[in-house]
Amino acid sequence: RERLHAQFYGVEYTPPADSKKGSRLEIIIENPGGLKKTERFDEDSPADAPKTLKHNGIDGHDNEHKPQARRSAAPPEPKLCGEQLRVADLVAWGDNVFYTGGAGTGKSTVLRAIVKELREQGRGVQVVTPTGISALNVGGSTYFTWAGWNPSVAKKSIKEIRALAMSKERRQRIVDTDVLIIDEISMVESNQFRRLDQVCREARQRHDRPFGGMQVVVTGDFYQLPPVKPFQTCFDCGVELMTRALCHECQMSIGEGEEMHQSSMSRPRKDCRRCGAELKKQMDCPSCKGAFEDDDQWPFRSNAWRDCGFQAVSLTEVHRQSDPTFVGILNTLRVGSKLNRYQLSLLDDRESDVGEAVELSPVRREVDQKNRKGFDAIRGPV
């Protein structure tokens, strides 16, 4: 554990029992050109002895260091706290890990530390996300790009999707990935998570291991954004699903001319259109005759998630805010609970200037109306 922690701080760790020439500290500095420079400090060396600097060239040979222009150092990454180090340790030990936490708990900081450590170990790491914007934030790609998919992939059967994974370029990319990190996991639909699992098994030809035996790390906050348009098509055959509007009892009593499904553009119903009874299954596949629950849209409800056997860690220490009372208010809102009277009084009893504040609206129509009103109010040429 001490060795792993030392690696995160860029300092090589040498156990005292293995050192025969006194204690020694090696500081390894990486510059933007990809070269490494190591400076060694030994207790046995005289104080006025010249220090020997070495750098590893591209050809792998050690050459005597020559003076060069001084480079500005990159800003240091923040140190990991105890719970963050636990996540990093689990990943370094090869476990499949799911770690979550509210805003400001350092999920992105942990991700960068994990990627840095794994790549220094020489492992092939790929960071994927559901959207292009989130991929830019973590220096990764969308899982569509990584898997070699296009937007119509969900309309293909799982057999066809597995066959796609065997193309030379797609297969090589998957085989070269030792660790797959999925960020913003809450936005990944359950069926898409299952499809990723299947293509990895197929490409790596290890059908008995989740994701074909590669290490999987997923992170995100399920209290935040949900999957986008879940259960549009059937996992098995790719046919568009139909949303049920009647319970089983009402289906048995409807006439020939009455439709038991609602428009595919409508939000899935939770209750029967006729009697109001709760619907146990909401989507039907007209081809496979299978039924799907709307609540199963989350990836943690899938068999692929269970097969991964994730070690779960919830980050609780907030680093972005220092006021514990305000942190408590944010956490209350995060889980959808009601604020108590004391919390409400703290928010109400504050002077604030919201004249130029950004307004958030639930639907695009309202956003367009407000933006148009503000745009029209501008005087002069635009």
Buried (B, 14 or more C-beta within 10 A) or exposed (E): EEEBBEBBEBEBEBEEEEEEEEEBEBEBBEEEEEEEBBBBEBEEBEEEEEEEBBBBEEEEEEEEBEEEEEEEEEEEEEEBBEBBBBBBBBBBEEBBBBBBBBBBBBBEBBBBBBBBBBEEEEBBBBBBBBBEEBBEEBEBBBBBBBBBBEEEBBBBBBEEBBEBBEEEEBBEBBBEBBBBBBBBBBBBBBBBBBBBBBBBBBBBEBEEBBBBEBBBBBBBBEBEBEBEEBBBBBBBBBBBBBBBBBBEEBBEEEEEEEEBBBEEEEEBBEEBBBEEEEBEBBBBBEBBEBBBBBEBBBBBEBEBBEBBEBBEBEBEEBEEEEEEEBBBBBBBBEEEEEBEEEBEEBEEEEEEEEEEEEEEEEEEEEEEEEEEEEEEEEEEEE
